[in-house]
């Protein structure tokens, strides 16, 4: 993904979730995905999918069971 595409993804997520602290960052040596952060907390990855001539993005976020223990 190129820089303008990363910025568009970041702005989309910031608007969609109403949070300007969402940051989309390129990955080292990976061109097909970017990292998503909330402040300095890693949230997940966005993968680009170019199959069938339609470009789409898949956001993958893992939630650990220990993270759920903090929720009341």
VOLODO-827620 format. One record per residue (C-alpha): x, y, z. Coordinates in Angstrom, 3 decimals, decimal comma. Layout:
! residues N
REC          x          y          z
REC          X          Y          Z
...
END
This chain:
! residues 72
REC          x          y          z
REC      0,000      0,000      0,000
REC      1,208      3,479     -0,768
REC      1,216      6,497      1,554
REC     -1,952      8,208      0,174
REC     -3,866      4,919      0,505
REC     -2,701      4,515      4,126
REC     -3,810      8,075      4,950
REC     -7,255      7,413      3,409
REC     -7,643      4,254      5,497
REC     -6,634      6,156      8,636
REC     -9,107      8,972      7,960
REC    -11,865      6,448      7,226
REC    -11,308      4,619     10,526
REC    -11,054      7,880     12,474
REC    -14,369      9,062     11,043
REC    -16,117      5,698     11,323
REC    -15,194      5,228     14,992
REC    -15,175      8,928     15,929
REC    -11,641      8,746     17,282
REC     -8,771     10,811     15,913
REC     -6,265      8,781     17,961
REC     -6,488      5,890     15,473
REC     -3,192      5,601     13,610
REC     -2,528      3,440     10,546
REC      1,137      2,588     10,040
REC      3,034      0,738      7,301
REC      4,605     -2,602      8,204
REC      8,291     -3,364      7,759
REC      8,919     -5,452      4,644
REC      5,156     -6,023      4,104
REC      3,390     -4,312      1,222
REC      0,001     -6,047      1,467
REC     -0,977     -4,903      4,968
REC     -0,738     -2,103      7,538
REC     -0,918     -1,952     11,343
REC     -3,713     -0,172     13,224
REC     -3,057      1,495     16,579
REC     -5,128      3,385     19,121
REC     -2,523      5,674     20,604
REC      0,341      3,250     21,236
REC     -1,897      0,184     21,672
REC     -1,790     -2,234     18,737
REC     -5,318     -3,093     17,573
REC     -4,871     -5,200     14,465
REC     -3,993     -5,404     10,788
REC     -5,636     -4,291      7,567
REC     -4,949     -6,510      4,549
REC     -5,535     -5,375      0,980
REC     -7,375     -7,796     -1,356
REC     -7,041     -7,260     -5,109
REC     -8,775    -10,438     -6,287
REC    -11,256    -10,341     -9,149
REC    -10,320     -6,753    -10,032
REC    -12,116     -5,311     -6,997
REC     -9,894     -3,733     -4,350
REC    -11,079     -4,216     -0,776
REC     -9,608     -4,065      2,714
REC     -9,998     -6,591      5,521
REC     -9,505     -5,459      9,115
REC     -8,371     -8,272     11,422
REC     -8,387     -7,739     15,181
REC     -7,551    -10,413     17,733
REC     -9,133    -10,162     21,198
REC     -7,449    -12,181     23,931
REC     -9,581    -13,817     26,601
REC     -7,479    -12,101     29,284
REC     -8,494     -8,744     27,794
REC    -12,132     -9,689     28,391
REC    -11,394    -10,308     32,078
REC    -10,985     -6,544     32,453
REC    -14,570     -5,931     31,273
REC    -17,311     -5,828     33,862
END
